[in-house]
Amino acid sequence: MSELFGKATGCCRGQGGSMHMFSKEYNVLGGFAFIGEGIPVATGAAFSSRYMREVLKQADCDHVTLAFFGYGTANNGQFFECLNMAALWKLPIVFVVENNLWAIGMSHLR
């Protein structure tokens, strides 16, 4: 919340706002300015976790990636590509689709 309110105690010292949050300490890869842009980044993070566990033999790597996004972004091709890749490669990822009643700047009520 400190970051959202522009406070110096925020994870990006109040300079990132809601679009550019990042915290290595808490494994937060950040927000992205483009609609749905976090989906492929999250898929890559999940692939990294699987790679560390299976190829690099880091048995303690039991990370699971969570990708949150509104359902208005589900019409982007990258969404379907990432779902396919995650399923084919059995990636440790959970896609959380939120029904927030918005698609970009248009309310679904309109």
C-alpha positions, 0 to 999 in steps of 0.5 A, spaced: 500 500 500 505 504 501 507 504 493 500 505 491 500 511 495 507 514 493 510 513 499 518 512 500 517 506 504 514 502 498 517 497 495 520 501 489 520 507 494 513 510 491 516 511 484 513 505 481 505 506 483 501 500 481 504 499 474 511 498 476 511 494 482 517 490 483 520 486 490 526 481 489 525 480 497 518 478 496 518 475 489 514 480 486 516 480 478 511 487 478 506 490 474 506 492 467 503 498 463 500 494 457 494 489 458 496 482 459 503 483 459 504 480 465 502 473 463 508 471 458 512 474 464 509 469 469 509 463 464 517 465 463 518 465 471 514 458 472 518 455 466 525 458 470 522 454 476 521 448 473 528 448 469 531 450 476 528 444 479 529 439 474 535 441 470 539 444 475 537 439 480 535 444 485 530 440 489 528 445 494 526 449 488 518 448 489 516 455 487 509 456 484 507 462 480 501 466 480 498 470 474 493 475 476 489 479 470 482 481 468 478 477 463 478 483 458 485 481 457 483 474 455 482 476 448 490 477 447 493 471 443 499 471 448 494 469 453 492 462 449 499 461 447 501 461 455 496 457 457 498 452 451 505 452 453 504 451 461 499 445 459 504 442 455 510 443 459 507 442 465 509 448 468 508 450 476 503 456 474 496 458 476 492 463 472 487 467 476 482 471 471 478 476 475 472 478 473 473 486 474 467 488 469 472 492 465 476 491 458 482 496 458 478 503 459 471 500 457 466 498 463 462 492 461 456 495 463 456 500 457 
